Amino acid sequence: MSLLSQHRKTAVGAAALTVLALSCGSAAASSPAAAAGKVLWSPSTAKGPSSFTGVQCAAGNFGVVKDAAKGSVWRAFQAAGEERCETLGPDLKEGDTFYLGWSSKVDIKDANSRYVFQLKCSPSTGTANHPIEIDATTGRIRLQEWDTEHVAHQLWTAPTANDQWHSYALKIRLGRTDGTIDFWFDGVKQTFTTGSGTFKGTTWDGTRNYLKWGSYHPSSGDATNTFTSPVMATTLEAATAGS
């Protein structure tokens, strides 16, 4: 074999290895494991309430219970006259994008509304206070965005009833005026009152933002929010796998 032929054979072999490497890299990037994403945070019912960042609830009113449909779940019981029974998730960073997924059922004993999910900001005064919240009352569930002037914008609503399980998922990009929200209810992507599937507005304000689940707003009747462990993840698939 001539030196030129040997050179050509070596070049062809190197090119084939390069193509193989690129093909393997592409396959890895599009594999189910890669598409599933990464879980960033989720509390554990096996570890109990300490797996949340904090609990704001009367003693004995928050913990793990067994549900016939969902197994081990969280139960937040807000007794009549109490301000709240809520749990805290991790602190957030402005500019970040993430997905949240969980399932919930409520039992509200009066006609008043309770916040069952909040993206909360501090300080509470002079800010949006809770830029994103989901609230429930007898017969209705609602998603709202609150702007930097603490003015509410109803984005979505649907009928519900006490003791009905529903699944929720949010894609959130954190920004003071250029944040975005996408929302899935019972596994279906929702269209907002704006006519769009993505809302742009306030999803961050103040100096500290974090997540809350439970029941908030003092009222004359008891309220219970039973929910699966929330999952914060890099993809919708990872956030909703357990809900």
KAURNOR-V887264 format. One record per residue. N is the residue number from 1. RES is the residue in three letters. OMEGA is omega as a letter, one per 40 degrees, with the letter a starting at -180 (* if undefined). Layout:
((N | RES | OMEGA) (N | RES | OMEGA))
This chain:
((1 | MET | a) (2 | SER | i) (3 | LEU | i) (4 | LEU | i) (5 | SER | i) (6 | GLN | i) (7 | HIS | i) (8 | ARG | i) (9 | LYS | i) (10 | THR | a) (11 | ALA | i) (12 | VAL | i) (13 | GLY | i) (14 | ALA | i) (15 | ALA | i) (16 | ALA | i) (17 | LEU | i) (18 | THR | i) (19 | VAL | i) (20 | LEU | i) (21 | ALA | i) (22 | LEU | i) (23 | SER | i) (24 | CYS | i) (25 | GLY | i) (26 | SER | i) (27 | ALA | i) (28 | ALA | a) (29 | ALA | a) (30 | SER | a) (31 | SER | i) (32 | PRO | a) (33 | ALA | i) (34 | ALA | a) (35 | ALA | a) (36 | ALA | i) (37 | GLY | a) (38 | LYS | i) (39 | VAL | a) (40 | LEU | i) (41 | TRP | i) (42 | SER | i) (43 | PRO | a) (44 | SER | i) (45 | THR | i) (46 | ALA | i) (47 | LYS | i) (48 | GLY | a) (49 | PRO | a) (50 | SER | i) (51 | SER | i) (52 | PHE | i) (53 | THR | i) (54 | GLY | i) (55 | VAL | i) (56 | GLN | a) (57 | CYS | i) (58 | ALA | a) (59 | ALA | i) (60 | GLY | a) (61 | ASN | i) (62 | PHE | i) (63 | GLY | a) (64 | VAL | i) (65 | VAL | i) (66 | LYS | i) (67 | ASP | a) (68 | ALA | a) (69 | ALA | a) (70 | LYS | a) (71 | GLY | a) (72 | SER | a) (73 | VAL | i) (74 | TRP | i) (75 | ARG | i) (76 | ALA | a) (77 | PHE | i) (78 | GLN | a) (79 | ALA | i) (80 | ALA | i) (81 | GLY | i) (82 | GLU | a) (83 | GLU | a) (84 | ARG | i) (85 | CYS | a) (86 | GLU | i) (87 | THR | a) (88 | LEU | i) (89 | GLY | a) (90 | PRO | i) (91 | ASP | a) (92 | LEU | a) (93 | LYS | i) (94 | GLU | a) (95 | GLY | a) (96 | ASP | i) (97 | THR | a) (98 | PHE | i) (99 | TYR | i) (100 | LEU | i) (101 | GLY | i) (102 | TRP | i) (103 | SER | a) (104 | SER | i) (105 | LYS | a) (106 | VAL | i) (107 | ASP | a) (108 | ILE | a) (109 | LYS | i) (110 | ASP | a) (111 | ALA | a) (112 | ASN | a) (113 | SER | i) (114 | ARG | i) (115 | TYR | i) (116 | VAL | i) (117 | PHE | i) (118 | GLN | i) (119 | LEU | a) (120 | LYS | i) (121 | CYS | i) (122 | SER | e) (123 | PRO | a) (124 | SER | a) (125 | THR | i) (126 | GLY | a) (127 | THR | i) (128 | ALA | i) (129 | ASN | i) (130 | HIS | a) (131 | PRO | i) (132 | ILE | i) (133 | GLU | i) (134 | ILE | a) (135 | ASP | a) (136 | ALA | i) (137 | THR | a) (138 | THR | i) (139 | GLY | a) (140 | ARG | i) (141 | ILE | a) (142 | ARG | i) (143 | LEU | i) (144 | GLN | i) (145 | GLU | i) (146 | TRP | a) (147 | ASP | a) (148 | THR | i) (149 | GLU | a) (150 | HIS | i) (151 | VAL | a) (152 | ALA | i) (153 | HIS | i) (154 | GLN | a) (155 | LEU | a) (156 | TRP | i) (157 | THR | i) (158 | ALA | i) (159 | PRO | i) (160 | THR | i) (161 | ALA | i) (162 | ASN | i) (163 | ASP | i) (164 | GLN | i) (165 | TRP | i) (166 | HIS | i) (167 | SER | a) (168 | TYR | i) (169 | ALA | i) (170 | LEU | i) (171 | LYS | a) (172 | ILE | i) (173 | ARG | a) (174 | LEU | i) (175 | GLY | a) (176 | ARG | i) (177 | THR | a) (178 | ASP | i) (179 | GLY | i) (180 | THR | i) (181 | ILE | i) (182 | ASP | a) (183 | PHE | i) (184 | TRP | i) (185 | PHE | a) (186 | ASP | i) (187 | GLY | a) (188 | VAL | i) (189 | LYS | a) (190 | GLN | i) (191 | THR | a) (192 | PHE | i) (193 | THR | i) (194 | THR | a) (195 | GLY | a) (196 | SER | i) (197 | GLY | i) (198 | THR | i) (199 | PHE | i) (200 | LYS | a) (201 | GLY | a) (202 | THR | i) (203 | THR | a) (204 | TRP | i) (205 | ASP | i) (206 | GLY | a) (207 | THR | a) (208 | ARG | i) (209 | ASN | a) (210 | TYR | a) (211 | LEU | i) (212 | LYS | i) (213 | TRP | i) (214 | GLY | a) (215 | SER | a) (216 | TYR | i) (217 | HIS | i) (218 | PRO | a) (219 | SER | a) (220 | SER | a) (221 | GLY | i) (222 | ASP | i) (223 | ALA | i) (224 | THR | i) (225 | ASN | i) (226 | THR | a) (227 | PHE | i) (228 | THR | i) (229 | SER | i) (230 | PRO | i) (231 | VAL | i) (232 | MET | a) (233 | ALA | a) (234 | THR | i) (235 | THR | i) (236 | LEU | a) (237 | GLU | a) (238 | ALA | a) (239 | ALA | a) (240 | THR | a) (241 | ALA | a) (242 | GLY | a) (243 | SER | *))
